[in-house]
Amino acid sequence: MNVHDSEKIAAKLIEQGYNLTDDINFADLILFNTCSIRQKAEQKFYSELGKVKLIKRKKPQLKIAVAGCIAQQEGRAFKKKRPFVDIILGTQNIDQLDTLLNGGIAIDQKDDVNALELTAERQDKVKAFVNIMFGCNNYCSYCVVPYTRGRERSRSSQSILNEIQELGTAGYKEITLLGQNVNSYKSDCSFPKLLSLIHQIEGIERIRFVTSHPKDLDDDLIDTMSQLQKVCNHIHLPLQSGSNAIIKAMNRIYTYEQFKEKTIKLRKTIPEIAITSDIIAGFPGETDSDHNQTITALKEIQFDGIYAFKYSKRPKTKAATMDGHIDEEIKVNRLKEILEVQELTTGNINKKLEGNIFNVMVEGRSETNKNRWCGRTTSNKIVNFDPLPSLIPFAGMFIDIKIIQGFRHSLDGEIVKP
């Protein structure tokens, strides 16, 4: 979500005559698009802001802007504490950036979803993000998003389809539908129906979506995913904990047993699907038994991968005021065990893919070896491979790749000769 917001911010600035620079010392305007989902993200931001403050001392004409969730969360208080910051831009105010370039604050929340539909300076030429909804109504007890992004608002299906049709015409091959809770999309049609409409758009070959809430994953969506060839066989489905007591304290509105049943249905209906998840270690009140239930859940469900984090206290959230906050050392140790268990599972899953052939969409040169290329399977597995003298890949190309070796974070493959 923040990456796509940054693309919109960049487009707005380019409209005003700015050009992007890779050298911070040449910049006339430095804008931070911030995240406050975890304390670590905030700490990294404040560290970088301190460095930029020093640059401004030597270059007083430099403009500093802070956008995103920290700007929304702190609001006018942020400016009072840090007067050297010129612009404060809330999560729903990117459309007002052009009026703030000489300084100012815009942090009002907007009910009108049209104000959030903006042109984007996209970073990629074959993959694109598309917002289908904004905000969240779930109020998970640990999460600050409803307070920084507002309540759920869904775009009209026609507005979404128009944007994706333009992307297809421009040569984009893959789109990722974005929402804080993407499968709770409610507008003039349901989310499964929206997927069916997008599936008909020429040029678009792959459809992904993030992030899904387990409570909104129903049989209709699972069946639709299985029937639409362009919808990728990957879903990110956050579990957060394997303990029903902790899931309830998180206000997640499902039980572990219900979650597990949904993963069974997914794998039965879409046998090649990859399921990834989120896990929080050390939520307030989490006992050793609760933690062990999470470890058991990881072993039972066998996720393809997870994002796991230590719980961090977030302002305004219910969890911040709960009793039983866990010592940092305990959280570190629990997170370490969670990651160790998952690393083993992911390695085993990827090892079993050796010898299989997958259709891979090329994304570009490998980050670790510029002589090689990389792409992704529809199940979102990264595949690195060598080109052939007779076949030089390019971004957006689809190639059949045979997996030679499976690693924990990627696959090695070779092109299947035509």
C-alpha positions in Angstrom: 0.0 0.0 0.0 2.8 2.4 0.9 4.7 1.6 -2.2 1.7 2.5 -4.4 1.0 5.7 -2.3 4.6 6.7 -3.0 4.0 6.2 -6.7 1.0 8.5 -6.5 3.1 11.1 -4.5 5.8 10.9 -7.2 3.3 11.5 -10.0 1.9 14.5 -8.1 5.3 16.0 -7.7 6.3 15.4 -11.3 3.1 17.3 -12.4 4.5 20.2 -10.4 7.8 20.2 -12.3 9.9 18.0 -9.9 12.2 15.2 -11.1 13.3 12.2 -9.0 16.9 12.1 -7.9 18.9 9.2 -6.4 21.3 11.6 -4.6 19.8 13.1 -1.5 22.3 15.9 -1.5 20.9 17.2 -4.8 17.3 17.2 -3.6 15.2 20.4 -3.2 12.5 18.4 -1.5 12.9 15.2 0.6 9.6 13.4 1.3 9.3 10.5 3.7 6.2 8.3 3.2 6.0 6.6 6.6 4.6 3.4 8.1 3.6 3.0 11.7 2.4 -0.6 11.7 5.3 -1.6 13.9 7.6 0.4 16.3 10.7 -0.6 14.3 9.4 1.1 11.2 8.9 4.3 13.2 12.4 4.1 14.8 14.0 3.7 11.3 12.1 6.8 10.1 13.1 9.0 13.0 16.7 8.0 12.6 16.6 9.0 8.9 14.8 12.2 9.7 17.6 13.2 12.1 20.1 12.8 9.3 18.0 15.0 6.9 17.7 17.6 9.6 21.5 18.0 9.5 21.4 18.4 5.7 18.8 21.2 6.1 21.1 23.1 8.5 23.6 23.4 5.6 20.9 23.9 3.0 18.1 26.0 4.6 16.1 26.2 1.4 15.6 22.4 1.4 11.9 21.4 1.9 11.2 18.3 4.1 7.9 16.5 3.9 6.5 13.7 6.1 3.6 11.7 4.6 1.8 8.5 5.4 0.8 6.9 8.7 3.1 8.6 11.1 2.0 12.0 9.7 -1.6 11.0 10.1 -1.0 9.6 13.5 0.9 12.5 15.0 -0.8 15.3 13.0 -0.2 18.9 14.1 1.8 17.7 17.1 4.5 16.4 14.8 5.0 19.9 13.4 5.2 21.5 16.8 7.9 19.0 18.0 9.8 19.3 14.7 9.4 22.7 13.2 12.1 22.0 10.6 9.6 19.8 8.8 7.8 21.9 6.2 4.9 19.6 5.0 2.7 17.2 6.9 0.6 15.0 4.6 -1.9 12.5 5.8 -2.7 9.1 4.2 -5.8 10.5 2.5 -4.4 13.9 1.4 -2.1 13.1 -1.5 -4.4 15.0 -3.8 -3.6 18.2 -1.8 0.2 17.9 -2.1 0.4 20.5 -4.9 -1.1 23.2 -2.5 1.4 22.4 0.3 4.7 22.7 -1.5 5.6 26.0 0.2 4.7 24.4 3.6 1.5 23.3 5.4 -0.5 20.5 7.0 -3.3 18.3 5.5 -4.5 15.4 7.6 -8.2 15.4 7.3 -9.9 12.1 6.6 -12.1 11.8 3.5 -15.2 9.7 2.9 -15.1 10.4 -0.8 -13.1 7.5 -2.4 -12.8 9.5 -5.6 -10.3 11.8 -3.9 -8.0 8.8 -3.4 -8.0 7.8 -7.1 -4.9 9.4 -8.4 -2.4 9.0 -11.2 0.7 7.0 -10.3 4.3 7.2 -11.5 4.7 3.4 -11.5 8.1 1.9 -10.6 7.6 -1.2 -12.8 6.7 -1.5 -16.4 5.0 -5.0 -16.3 3.6 -5.2 -12.8 1.2 -2.7 -11.3 -0.6 -2.1 -8.0 -4.3 -1.1 -8.1 -6.2 0.0 -5.0 -9.7 -1.4 -4.9 -10.5 -0.2 -1.4 -9.2 1.9 1.4 -9.3 1.7 5.2 -10.4 -1.1 7.5 -13.4 -1.8 9.8 -11.9 -4.7 11.7 -10.2 -3.0 14.6 -7.8 -5.8 15.5 -6.7 -4.9 19.0 -3.0 -4.6 18.0 -3.4 -2.6 14.7 -3.2 1.1 14.1 -4.5 1.0 10.5 -8.2 1.9 11.2 -6.9 5.1 13.0 -4.5 6.1 10.2 -6.3 4.9 7.1 -10.0 5.4 8.2 -13.0 3.2 7.7 -13.5 0.9 4.7 -14.4 2.6 1.4 -14.6 0.6 -1.9 -14.1 1.9 -5.4 -16.7 1.3 -8.0 -16.0 -1.7 -10.2 -16.1 0.4 -13.3 -13.5 2.8 -12.0 -11.2 -0.2 -11.2 -11.8 -1.9 -14.6 -11.0 1.4 -16.4 -7.7 1.7 -14.6 -6.8 -2.0 -15.3 -7.8 -1.7 -19.0 -5.5 1.2 -19.4 -2.7 -0.8 -17.8 -3.4 -3.7 -20.1 -3.2 -1.4 -23.1 0.0 0.0 -21.8 1.7 -3.4 -21.8 1.3 -4.4 -18.1 1.0 -8.1 -17.6 0.3 -8.5 -13.9 -1.8 -6.5 -11.5 -2.0 -6.8 -7.7 -5.3 -5.6 -6.1 -4.7 -3.7 -2.9 -6.7 -3.3 0.2 -6.2 -3.4 4.0 -8.7 -6.2 3.8 -9.1 -6.8 0.1 -11.6 -9.6 0.2 -14.1 -7.5 2.1 -14.5 -5.4 -1.0 -18.1 -4.2 -1.2 -19.3 -1.9 -3.9 -21.6 -2.5 -6.8 -20.4 -6.1 -7.0 -18.7 -8.7 -4.7 -15.0 -9.4 -4.7 -15.4 -12.7 -6.6 -17.5 -11.0 -9.2 -14.8 -8.2 -9.5 -12.2 -10.9 -10.1 -14.3 -12.4 -12.9 -14.7 -9.0 -14.6 -10.9 -8.3 -14.4 -10.2 -11.7 -15.8 -11.9 -10.6 -19.1 -9.5 -7.7 -19.6 -7.1 -8.2 -22.6 -3.4 -7.9 -21.9 -3.5 -8.7 -18.2 -2.2 -12.3 -17.7 -1.9 -12.5 -13.9 -4.1 -11.2 -11.1 -2.9 -11.1 -7.5 -4.5 -9.6 -4.4 -3.4 -8.7 -0.8 -4.2 -8.8 2.0 -7.0 -11.2 2.9 -8.8 -11.5 6.2 -9.7 -15.1 7.1 -13.2 -14.2 8.1 -14.0 -13.0 4.6 -12.5 -16.0 2.8 -15.6 -18.0 1.7 -16.4 -20.9 -0.6 -17.4 -18.5 -3.4 -14.0 -16.8 -3.4 -12.2 -20.1 -3.3 -14.2 -21.5 -6.2 -13.7 -18.3 -8.2 -10.0 -18.5 -7.7 -9.9 -22.1 -8.9 -12.0 -21.3 -12.0 -10.2 -18.2 -13.2 -6.9 -19.1 -14.9 -5.4 -15.6 -14.6 -5.9 -15.5 -10.8 -2.6 -16.6 -9.3 -2.5 -19.7 -7.1 -1.2 -17.9 -4.1 -3.0 -16.3 -1.1 -1.6 -14.4 1.8 -3.9 -15.2 4.8 -2.7 -13.9 8.2 -3.2 -16.3 11.1 -1.3 -14.1 13.7 -1.5 -16.8 16.4 -2.3 -20.5 16.8 -3.9 -19.9 20.2 -7.7 -19.3 20.3 -7.3 -17.3 23.5 -4.8 -14.9 21.8 -6.8 -14.8 18.5 -9.8 -13.7 20.6 -7.8 -11.1 22.4 -6.6 -9.8 19.0 -10.3 -9.4 18.0 -9.6 -11.5 14.9 -13.2 -13.1 14.7 -12.2 -16.7 13.9 -10.8 -19.7 15.7 -7.7 -21.6 14.8 -9.9 -24.6 13.8 -11.9 -22.4 11.4 -8.7 -21.0 9.9 -7.2 -24.4 9.4 -10.4 -25.6 7.7 -10.1 -22.8 5.2 -6.6 -23.8 4.3 -7.7 -27.4 3.8 -10.5 -26.2 1.5 -8.0 -24.0 -0.4 -5.6 -26.9 -1.0 -8.3 -29.3 -1.9 -9.9 -26.9 -4.5 -6.6 -25.5 -5.7 -4.0 -28.2 -5.2 -1.0 -26.1 -6.3 -1.8 -23.1 -4.2 0.8 -21.5 -2.0 -0.4 -20.1 1.3 1.6 -17.5 3.2 0.8 -15.8 6.5 1.6 -13.3 9.3 2.5 -14.3 12.8 2.9 -12.0 15.9 5.2 -13.2 18.6 4.7 -12.1 22.2 1.2 -10.5 22.1 0.1 -9.2 25.6 -0.9 -12.1 27.8 0.7 -14.8 25.6 1.8 -17.7 27.7 4.3 -20.4 26.9 1.3 -22.6 26.1 -0.1 -20.0 23.7 3.3 -19.8 22.0 3.5 -23.6 21.7 0.1 -23.7 20.1 1.4 -21.3 17.4 4.4 -23.6 16.8 2.0 -26.5 16.5 -0.1 -24.5 14.0 2.9 -23.8 11.9 3.8 -27.5 11.7 0.2 -28.5 11.0 -0.7 -26.0 8.3 2.7 -25.9 6.6 2.7 -22.4 5.2 4.9 -21.7 2.2 6.3 -18.7 4.0 5.4 -16.2 6.7 6.1 -12.7 7.9 6.7 -12.9 11.6 7.3 -10.0 14.0 7.5 -9.2 17.7 4.5 -7.5 19.0 5.0 -3.8 19.4 2.7 -1.4 21.3 0.8 1.0 18.9 -0.9 4.2 20.0 -4.8 4.2 20.3 -5.0 0.4 20.0 -6.7 -1.7 22.7 -3.7 -4.0 23.0 -1.5 -1.1 24.2 -3.6 -0.9 27.4 -3.9 -4.6 28.0 -2.2 -6.3 31.0 0.5 -8.9 30.6 2.9 -7.3 28.2 5.8 -9.7 27.5 9.5 -9.0 28.3 11.6 -8.2 25.2 13.9 -11.1 25.7 11.0 -13.6 25.7 9.6 -12.0 22.5 13.0 -12.3 20.8 13.3 -16.0 21.8 9.7 -16.8 20.7 10.2 -15.0 17.4 13.4 -16.9 16.8 11.7 -20.3 17.4 8.9 -19.3 15.0 11.3 -18.4 12.3 13.4 -21.5 12.7 10.3 -23.7 12.4 9.1 -21.9 9.3 12.5 -21.8 7.6 12.6 -25.6 7.8 9.1 -25.9 6.4 9.7 -23.5 3.6 12.9 -25.3 2.7 11.2 -28.7 2.6 8.3 -27.4 0.5 10.7 -25.8 -2.1 12.9 -28.9 -2.2 9.8 -30.9 -3.3 9.4 -28.6 -6.3 12.7 -29.9 -7.8 12.1 -31.5 -11.2 8.7 -29.7 -11.8 8.2 -27.3 -14.7 6.5 -23.9 -14.0 5.5 -21.1 -16.2 7.5 -18.1 -15.0 6.9 -14.4 -15.7 10.3 -12.7 -16.1 10.8 -9.7 -13.9 14.4 -8.7 -14.7 18.0 -9.4 -13.8 18.7 -11.4 -10.7 19.6 -9.2 -7.7 22.4 -11.4 -6.7 23.9 -12.1 -10.1 23.4 -9.7 -13.0 24.3 -12.4 -15.5 21.2 -14.3 -14.5 17.5 -13.6 -14.7 14.7 -14.0 -12.2 10.9 -14.3 -12.3 8.0 -15.7 -10.4 5.7 -18.6 -10.6 1.9 -18.0 -10.2 2.4 -19.3 -6.6 4.8 -16.3 -6.0 8.0 -18.4 -5.9 11.1 -16.5 -7.0 13.0 -18.4 -9.7 16.6 -17.6 -10.8 17.8 -19.0 -14.1 20.4 -18.5 -16.9 19.5 -17.2 -20.3 20.1 -19.3 -23.5 22.2 -18.1 -26.4 19.0 -18.5 -28.5 16.7 -17.0 -26.0 17.4 -13.7 -24.2 14.7 -13.0 -21.7 13.0 -9.6 -21.1 10.7 -8.3 -18.4 7.1 -9.5 -18.9 8.1 -12.5 -20.9 6.6 -15.9 -19.9 9.0 -18.9 -20.0 8.7 -22.5 -18.9 11.3 -23.2 -16.3 12.4 -26.6 -14.8 13.3 -26.4 -11.2 16.8 -27.7 -10.5 17.2 -26.8 -6.9 14.9 -25.5 -4.2 16.3 -23.2 -1.5 14.5 -21.6 1.5 13.9 -18.2 -0.2 14.1 -19.0 -3.9 14.3 -21.6 -6.6 17.0 -22.3 -9.2 15.9 -23.4 -12.6 16.7 -23.8 -16.3 14.8 -22.8 -19.3 12.9 -25.6 -21.0 14.0 -25.4 -24.6 11.1 -24.9 -27.0 
